Amino acid sequence: MVFFMKKVLSIILVFIILGTFLIFLNPISAGTIHVYPGDDIVAIVGTAASGDTIYVHAGTYDISGSLLGIKINNPNVTIIGDDPLNTIIDCRGGSAICIGNSDPHIDLNNTTIKNLTLRNFIWYGITLYGNNVTIENCKLNLEAYVSPMSSDLLYISGVGNNWTVKNVSTEGHIFSRGVRFNGISGFGNNWLIDGFEFDRNEFKSESTFRPLIGGGDKWTVKNGTINNNTFENGGDFYGLQLVGTNLFVKNISVSGNKMLEGVSGNNMLEGTYFGGIWIEGENFFGEHSSIINCTVSNNALISNNTGEGFVYGIMAWCTYVSVENCIVTSNIASDVLTPVYGIWVPPYVGYNSIKYSNSWNNKDNWGQTIGGYFSPGVEPGEGCISTDPIFAKGPLGDFYLSNHSPCVDSGSESSIALELYNGFTTRTDGRWDTGTVDMGYHYLPKGGTQAQYLPVDKILKILKENQED
């Protein structure tokens, strides 16, 4: 009898789990649409009703004939590709927008876009207005050698509250002419940006590159790299810029970027600028902004200008702000008159702090000689050092910590408390950070935070097998 009851309970449990799985995926319910290569994806998405889920199967979809790209016209629409490796939306230089809707009067609340590669759009990759938006596992994969058809490229751009953007990237591209390129740009409250790569891009002509720029309250930006980008003929580079209150920036690397200004540059009178991480906002009592475990190192500005431009590592123009466990080292400018600042935090003693951080080999490590409308920054506090971090090259980049680095086990608290333990490492052998957290950026497992994709065809096969049993 006991055996029989256990068997019954086991069967019931299996059905509950299966039912939950089916409800979650919901691939055969009303409002589910499948798109295959050769289908008119522009028309299908354009007529999708609120509540529809559209599965885009593996293939390349040429939408160059649509000036406005794949236009979403209703809220609560979900678009899911098989995975960004083989589900490709190609504008072929014909569509100004790849996916979304640029009409500010249409609120596309509860929109979800996942698992796609966006290629060769003229202006926007993804753009829309709305709340509760999710964009995940998408890649901007332009042609290897890019000659932009417009002076502006915006990968992901949006206005609204409660956005989640995860695991997005563009890397290894060569831009043959000048461009203003924004990676992720947004305005609204409660944004989460988790997992991004904007690495190894080359700008041949004077350009402006802002991988991440945002405005609003309660932004969280974490687990991203903006490394080894080069500018051959001047321009402006600002790695991460946020304006608002309650800003939280963690585990970001802006390192190894090179700004080279040749004699033929168009901005000889304007200067060339490099900025690492900048946050700005008036926090009040009970609010707080933080920059934690970031690395801004080995960036160079090589300029023919005299005293024009600037270089800064981390600047936090806020009250109630702290910088902790960061490494800002060896940022340089070729011209002796060009200011180079390591970590600068306004001198509101008792409200602002720099702790357990390493600023070294910058012209002004702690912003004590900063001029203009700024003022000398708060002095480094508990646990701060100024010494060579001794970087080492590893499987995913150039900014691991060697075994003898003074930044190892030198942070403010445990790696577990900072959620930099499970899978996160500063070691070339990939061992997790344990005990007291290491300073600086922590690499994630190979492939970053990239999710494991379950193709739609595989999902349907599993469901069919379950129905036949």
N, C-alpha and C positions, 0 to 999 in steps of 0.2 A: 504493500500500500504506500509506504514511504517512497519507494522507488518510482511508483506510478505518479505520485504527486510531484516529485522532482522533475520528471519528464514533462509533465503538463506545464509546469512553471517555466521550464526551459523553452518549450515551444512558444508559449505566450511571450516570453522575453524576446525571442528571435523575431516574432511578428511586430512587436513594438519597435524594435530597432530598425527593422526593414521599413516599417511604415514611416518612421521619422526620416529615414534616408530618402524615401520616395517623395515625401512632402517637401524636403529641402531641395531636391533636384527638380522635381516637378516637370520632367521632360515630356510627358504625354498629356498634360492637362490643357484645357482651353487657354488660348493666349500664348501658346508656344509655337514659334516659327523657326524653320530650318532653312539656311541659305547655303547653297553650293556654288562652286565656280560656274560661271555662265549665267547665273540668276541676276536679275536686276536689283542689286543690293540697295541702290539709291532709292528706288521706288518702294521696295519692301520696308525699309526703315522709315521712309517718309510717311507711309500710311499706317505705321504701327500705332495701336491704341494704348492708352494708359493701362499698365499692368502686363503688357506683352513682354515675353522673354524671347530674344532672337539669338539662336545659336549659329555662328558663322563658321562653317567647316573649312578645313585646311585648303589653301589655294591662294592665288593672287587675284585681287579684284581691281580691275582698271576702272577708275571713276573720273578719268580726265575729262569726260564729256560734260560733267556737272560742275559748273562754276562754284556752287555753294557746297559741293561735296556731298557727304552723307548727312542729310539734314534731319535732325530729330525735331518733331513738331509737337509731341505730347510728353507730359511728365511721366514718371514711374515706368520708364522703358529700360530694359536691361539688354545689353549687347555683349555676348561672350564668344570669343574666338576659341579655337582648339588650343593654341598656344602661340606666343609671339614669334616663334621660330618659323612657323609655316602658315600662319594666317596673316596675310599681307594686304593692306589697303594702299593702292598705288595711284596717286593723283597724276603722275606723269607730267607735272608742270601745268596742268590744266585747271585744277581746283584751288581756289583761294583758301578753303577750309577743308580739312579732311573729315572730321566728324563733329557734330554739334549744331549750334545755332547762334548766330551773332546778334539776333534781335533781343535787345534788353527788355522788351515788353513781354517776352515769353519766358515764364518761369518753369524750368525743366527740373522740378524737384524730384528727388529720389531716382536720379539717373545713375546707371551703373555701366561702366565700360571696362572690359577685361580682356587680356590675352591677345593683344593685337600688335602688329608692327605697322606704323604709319610712315609713308614714304612719298617724297617729292611734292609736297603741298607748297603753295606759293606764300601763304601767310600764316594760318593757324593750323596746328595739328588737331587739338581738341579745344573747343571753346564753348561755353554756355553760361547761362545765368540760372541759379537755382540753389536750393538747400538740400542737405543730405545726399551729396554726390560722392560716388566712389569710382576712382580710376586706379586700376591695378594691373601690374604685369604688362605694361605697354612699352614699346621701344620706338624711338625715332630713328629710323634707318634710312638716311638720305643716300643718294649716290655717293660713291667713295670720294669723288671730286665734285664739289658743289659750286655752281655759279648761280646764286640766288636771283630769282626773277623780281623780287621786291627787296627793299632795303630793310624790311622787318621780318623776322621769323619768330613765332611764338609757339613753343611746343605744347604746353598745357596752360590755358588761361581761363580764369573763372571768377565770378562774383557770387557770393552767397555764404551761408553759414554751414558748419558741420560737414566740411569736405574731408575725405580720406584719399590720399594719393600714396600708393605703395609700389615699390619696385619698378621704377621707370628709369630709362637711360638713353643717352646718345653718346657715342664715343667713336673715335677713330675717323672723323670726317675732316676733309680739307676744303675750306671755304676760299674760293678763288677771287672773290671781290668783297668789298666792304659790306657789312651787315650789322644790324642791331638784333642780337639774338637773346631772347629770354627763354630759359628752360621751363621753369615752373613759376607762374606769376598769378597772384590772386589777391582778392580783397574780401574780407569777411571774418567772422569769429569762429573759434573752435576748429581750426584746421589741423590735421595730422599729416605730416609728410614723413614717411618711414621707408627708407631704402631707395637710394638713387645714385646714379653714376653719370658724371659729365666729365669724361676723361679723354686725354690724348686727341683733342681736336686742334686743328691748325687753321689759323686765320692769316691769309696771305696779304690782305690789305687792311687798312685801318678799320677796326670794328669795335663794337661794344658787346661784351658778353656778360650777361647776368644769369647764371644758372638758376638762382632761386631768389625771388623778390616777392615780398608780401606785406600786407597791411591789415591789422585787426587785432583783436584780443584773444588770448589763450591759444596761441600757435605753438605746436610741438613739432620740431624738426630734428630728426635723428637718423643715424646710420647711413651716411652718404659720403661720397668722394667727389672732389672737384680737383683732379690732379693732372699734372703734366700736359696742360694746354699751352700752346705757343702762339704768339702774335709776332709776325715777321716785320710789320711796318707800323707799329704803334697802335694805340687804341685805349680803351678803358675796360678794365676787368674788375668786377665786384662779385666775389664768390657767393656770399649769402647776405642779404639785406632784409631786415624785418623791422617794421614800425608798429608799435602797439604796447599793450600791457600784458603781464603774466606770460612772457615769452620763455620758452624752454628749448634750448639747443643742446643736443648731446651727440657725441661720437661722430663728429664731422671732420674730414680732412680736406684742407685746401692747400695743397703742397706741390712743389716741383713745377710750378707754372712760370713761363718765361715771357717777358714783354720786351721785344726788341724793336727799337725805333730807328729806321733807316733814314738816310738823308732825303729821300724822296717822299717822306711822309707828308700827309696833308694837314697834320695837326702840329706842325713845328712850333706854332705860337701858343698852342693850347696845353701842351704837355701830355704825358702818358701816365695813366693812373692804375695802380694795383690796390685792391682792397680784399682782405680775407673774409672776416666775419664782422658784420656791423649790426647791432640792434639798437633801437631807439624807442623811448617811450617814458611817460611819466607814471610810474607805479606809485600807488599810495599805500598807506598803512594797511597791512593785511594782504597786499599783492607783492609779488616778487618775480623777477626774471633771472634766469640762470644760463650760463654757458659752461658745459661740463664735458671733460674728456675730449677736447678738440685739439687737432694739430694743424698749425699754419706755419709751414717751414719750407726753407729752401726755394723761396720764390724770388725772382730777379727782375729788376727793371733796368734794361740797358738802353740809355737814351742819349740823344745828341743835344737835348735841351739843357740849359743851365738853370738849375733851381726850379724847373717847372715840374709839375706832377708831384706824386707822393706815393709812399708805400706804407700800408699798415697791416698788422696781423689781426688783432682783435680789438674792436672799439665798442664799448657799451655805454652809449649816451643815455643813461637811465638813472633814476633813483631806485633804491631797493633792488640792487642787482649784485650778483656774485659771479666770479670766474673761478672755476675750480678744476684741478687736475689737467690743465692744458699745457701744451708744448708749443711755443712760438719762438723759432730759432732760425738764424741764418737767412733772414730776409734782407735783400741788399738792393741798392741803387748804384749805378755806375758813377753818377754825378755826385760830387761831395756835398753840393748844396741841396740836393733832394732829401727831404725829411723821410726817415724810416722809423716807424714806431712798432714796438712789439705788442704789449698789452696796455691799453689805456682804459681806465674806469674813472668817472668823475670823482673828485675828492670830497665826497660826502661821508666823512668818517663816522662810523657807527651804523651807516645804512648800506654802504657799498664795500666790497672786499675783493681782493685777489688772494686765493689760498692754494697751497699745494700745486703750484704751477712753475714751469720753467721757461723763462724768457732770457735768451742768450744770443749774442752775436747779431743783434739788431742795433742800429745806430743809437736808438733810445729805447732801452728794453722795457721801461715801465712808464713811459710817457711823462717824464719829469721835465722835459724841455719843450713840450709841445706848445705851439704858438697859435696865432690867429685868435678866433673867438673861443677857442678851447682854453683850458688852464692845466697846469700840472696835475697829473692824475693821482689817485690814491696810491700810497706806497704799498709794495708787496707785503703780504701778511704771513700768517702761520704756514710753515711747510714750503715756502717758495724757495727756489734755487735759481742760479744763473750759471749754467755749465753745459758743455756739449752733451746732447742726449745720446750720442753714439748710435745712430740709425744703422740698420742692416737691411739689405735687399732680401725679400722673401718671395714666396710663390705668387702673391697677389699684389705686390707693390714694393716701393723703395723705402717705406717708413715704418718698418718693424723696429723693435728695440733689441739691441744686442744683449747678450747675457750679462754684460758688465755695465749696462746703462744705469746712470743714477736715477732714471725715471721709473725703474722697475720697483714695484712694491712701495711707491712713494706718494700715493694718493691720499685722499682725505678719509676714506672709509672702505668697507669691504666691497669687492667686486659683485658679490651677491646682492648687497643692498642697492647698488647702482644698476643692477640688471645687465652687467657686463661679464657674466660668468659662463653661462651655458652656450658654448660655441664661439665665444668671443676670445680673441687672442692678440697679443702684441709680439708673440714669439714666432720665429721663422719655422719652428717645428710644429706649429699649430696647436700646442697645448693650451688649454683654457687658462684664462687668468683666474687665479685662486688667491684667497687671503686678501690682504690689502691691495686695493686696485692699483694697477700701473697708471702712470700719467699718460695722456694722449689718446689718439685714435686707436680703436681696437678693430682689427679685421674680423670679418665674419667668415663662416665656412666658405669654401670654394663655391663661387656662384652667387655670393652675397646672400641677401634675404630672399632670393628668387624661390618661388613656390614650386612644388612639383605639380605639373599639369596633368589632369586626367582628361584626355580628348573626349569630345562629345560622342564620337562613334563608339568608344570604349564604354562610356556610361550606358548608352542605349543597348549595347550587347549584353552587359551585365543584367540590365532590367529585363531584357527579353528572356535570358536564361532563367531568371527567377520566376517569370510568368509561366514558363514551360514546365518547371519542376512540380 
